[in-house]
């Protein structure tokens, strides 16, 4: 595992940043933008992913970092669930939901791998 000097260098943080942007762009137009409850919840959950990765990194403790990565992963699950709701309500297309869901699953796997690395006896 390469040595990282800042959270901005972490591939998982970079991916989370891209996904957050996608969520914001997705919730901007049409009926989704008017559904303040779902829109705000999915935006907050997506922001939580990147924020918890950054906060955990800045703790400078593997144990605490792993704990924050678990929170980020939980927020990721929340975004995935909300995307299904957005699909069911008709705010997004099946293709959009599937693509973003796939991206989130890949990020979840990367975060899980990082958690395992931090908890290992390196």
Secondary structure as a PSIPRED ss2 file (coil, helix, strand):
# PSIPRED VFORMAT (PSIPRED V4.0)

   1 X C   1.000  0.000  0.000
   2 X C   1.000  0.000  0.000
   3 X C   1.000  0.000  0.000
   4 X C   1.000  0.000  0.000
   5 X C   1.000  0.000  0.000
   6 X C   1.000  0.000  0.000
   7 X H   0.000  1.000  0.000
   8 X H   0.000  1.000  0.000
   9 X H   0.000  1.000  0.000
  10 X C   1.000  0.000  0.000
  11 X H   0.000  1.000  0.000
  12 X H   0.000  1.000  0.000
  13 X H   0.000  1.000  0.000
  14 X H   0.000  1.000  0.000
  15 X H   0.000  1.000  0.000
  16 X H   0.000  1.000  0.000
  17 X H   0.000  1.000  0.000
  18 X H   0.000  1.000  0.000
  19 X H   0.000  1.000  0.000
  20 X H   0.000  1.000  0.000
  21 X H   0.000  1.000  0.000
  22 X H   0.000  1.000  0.000
  23 X H   0.000  1.000  0.000
  24 X H   0.000  1.000  0.000
  25 X H   0.000  1.000  0.000
  26 X H   0.000  1.000  0.000
  27 X H   0.000  1.000  0.000
  28 X H   0.000  1.000  0.000
  29 X C   1.000  0.000  0.000
  30 X H   0.000  1.000  0.000
  31 X H   0.000  1.000  0.000
  32 X H   0.000  1.000  0.000
  33 X H   0.000  1.000  0.000
  34 X H   0.000  1.000  0.000
  35 X C   1.000  0.000  0.000
  36 X H   0.000  1.000  0.000
  37 X H   0.000  1.000  0.000
  38 X H   0.000  1.000  0.000
  39 X H   0.000  1.000  0.000
  40 X H   0.000  1.000  0.000
  41 X H   0.000  1.000  0.000
  42 X H   0.000  1.000  0.000
  43 X H   0.000  1.000  0.000
  44 X H   0.000  1.000  0.000
  45 X H   0.000  1.000  0.000
  46 X H   0.000  1.000  0.000
  47 X H   0.000  1.000  0.000
  48 X H   0.000  1.000  0.000
  49 X H   0.000  1.000  0.000
  50 X H   0.000  1.000  0.000
  51 X H   0.000  1.000  0.000
  52 X H   0.000  1.000  0.000
  53 X H   0.000  1.000  0.000
  54 X H   0.000  1.000  0.000
  55 X H   0.000  1.000  0.000
  56 X H   0.000  1.000  0.000
  57 X H   0.000  1.000  0.000
  58 X H   0.000  1.000  0.000
  59 X C   1.000  0.000  0.000
  60 X C   1.000  0.000  0.000
  61 X C   1.000  0.000  0.000
  62 X H   0.000  1.000  0.000
  63 X H   0.000  1.000  0.000
  64 X H   0.000  1.000  0.000
  65 X H   0.000  1.000  0.000
  66 X H   0.000  1.000  0.000
  67 X H   0.000  1.000  0.000
  68 X H   0.000  1.000  0.000
  69 X H   0.000  1.000  0.000
  70 X H   0.000  1.000  0.000
  71 X H   0.000  1.000  0.000
  72 X H   0.000  1.000  0.000
  73 X H   0.000  1.000  0.000
  74 X H   0.000  1.000  0.000
  75 X H   0.000  1.000  0.000
  76 X H   0.000  1.000  0.000
  77 X H   0.000  1.000  0.000
  78 X H   0.000  1.000  0.000
  79 X H   0.000  1.000  0.000
  80 X H   0.000  1.000  0.000
  81 X H   0.000  1.000  0.000
  82 X H   0.000  1.000  0.000
  83 X H   0.000  1.000  0.000
  84 X H   0.000  1.000  0.000
  85 X H   0.000  1.000  0.000
  86 X H   0.000  1.000  0.000
  87 X H   0.000  1.000  0.000
  88 X H   0.000  1.000  0.000
  89 X H   0.000  1.000  0.000
  90 X C   1.000  0.000  0.000
  91 X C   1.000  0.000  0.000
  92 X C   1.000  0.000  0.000
  93 X C   1.000  0.000  0.000
  94 X H   0.000  1.000  0.000
  95 X H   0.000  1.000  0.000
  96 X H   0.000  1.000  0.000
  97 X H   0.000  1.000  0.000
  98 X H   0.000  1.000  0.000
  99 X H   0.000  1.000  0.000
 100 X H   0.000  1.000  0.000
 101 X H   0.000  1.000  0.000
 102 X H   0.000  1.000  0.000
 103 X H   0.000  1.000  0.000
 104 X H   0.000  1.000  0.000
 105 X H   0.000  1.000  0.000
 106 X H   0.000  1.000  0.000
 107 X H   0.000  1.000  0.000
 108 X H   0.000  1.000  0.000
 109 X H   0.000  1.000  0.000
 110 X H   0.000  1.000  0.000
 111 X H   0.000  1.000  0.000
 112 X H   0.000  1.000  0.000
 113 X H   0.000  1.000  0.000
 114 X H   0.000  1.000  0.000
 115 X H   0.000  1.000  0.000
 116 X H   0.000  1.000  0.000
 117 X H   0.000  1.000  0.000
 118 X H   0.000  1.000  0.000
 119 X H   0.000  1.000  0.000
 120 X C   1.000  0.000  0.000
 121 X C   1.000  0.000  0.000
 122 X C   1.000  0.000  0.000
